[in-house]
Amino acid sequence: MRICFYCNLIEFKPKGNVLQFFILLRALDRKLAQLSESERQLYTFECVLPFRFRDGMGGFTFQHIRFFQANDPHEEIIARDRKKPYDFIFIRGRNEAVKLLRMKRSLSSKLLFLAIQYNLHDPYIMRRLDYVFRHSRVVFFQTEPNAERYRLYQLQKGSYSPEELLRKIQVLPQFVEPMPDLNLRRSPSDPLDLIQAGVIRPRYGLPVATKAIRLIRKDFPDAKLRVLYPSIVGKYRKQAEKLLRRPGVADHGQKSMWKTKEMIVKSGIGVALLYDKTEDRNPSHSYLSRILEYMGLGVPVLTTRTVGNLALLGSEYPLFVEDAYDIAYHYERLTNPSYYEAMSQYVKERGSRFLADEGVKSFWTVLQNEHKRGM
């Protein structure tokens, strides 16, 4: 089985899309390592990128996946396929998939496409998504709600049978890397802080979190809101920087993936707020990847009640919040050690299926099934 992976990453940064792509590849590399040497010889996994990836970059090391730099990745993929045909070409990103198909339509029988988001109310986006769907082998969505919504959309159009849609529409969720230091634990004597990690955008509720820490500090004056972020959306920078200077807010800027995990454990309470007022309320944006980090580490997370979060945490999850007052209320409840431990175990159990080695199993099964089907 020969596979080429491609994602339009301009450079390596410890942020969502970059980390998700490399976490997937790293989990597949470990999967290959589990095979016997004779079995492993049946697989060739390659990755084409616009930048030079050096082993160990960002803490990611590989044994069985080869990386190639190309100024024009699409041309490189086509040339490599021509020289020695791939069985599958995996592409993350709608525009990248469209470009490859327009350059060489015959690759559609090999295309595995990861759809990050779509908007049912945007005709331009849907035309392009439908085009890629029509000319691909399998399309993966990152959440079950998003996959199911697109499945129903195609059923209503009547172009595919239910059986074909079940095969062709799959879920490839976001993953998190397991913590290498399994002994890292938060001591009950450690200060209990809030932590918000990830890109800062207007809809991610930083004003709500900063108001919450002000309320919390009235009764718990040593509490902090720790904020880690690889970037701030440009138009929001001035407002965000003011919020980051507020009393009780600790601005940590950018940290590595591993340092971020350590700080999440030590802080104790994750914050992941999403206030989506768009018409589409896209389920792929209705949970944030940082929630998976909190869950995988067994750290209770205060988050908004969205379609994606309901699927992740269950409708009865007791730590859903709407505003700063909810956050302050739940913070006080979590200062009870027994309640904290119960919530920690709950999120850890729910999050175990998003640990990379567990999560990649379904993807591996799809690869095997499609390879058996042949062209």
Buried (B, 14 or more C-beta within 10 A) or exposed (E): EBBBBBBBBEEBBBBBBBBBBBBBBBBBBBBBEEEEEEEBEEBBBBBBBBEEBEEEEBBBEBEBBEBBEBEEBBBBBBEBBEEEEBBBBBBBBBEBBBBBBEEBEEBBBBBBBBBBBBBBEEEEBBEBBBBBBEBBBBBBBBBBBBBBBBBEBBEEEEEBEEEEBEBBBBBBBBBBBBBEEEEEEBEEEEEBBBBBBBBBBEBBBBBBBBBBBBBBBEEBEEBBBBBBBBBBEEEBEEBBEEBBEBEBBBBBEEBEBBBBBBBBBBBBBBBBBBEBEEEBEBBBBBBBBBBBBBBBBBBBBBBBBBBBBBBBBEEEBEBBBEBBEBBBBBBEEBBEEEBBBEBBEBBBEBBBBBBBBBBBEBBEEBBEEBEEEEE
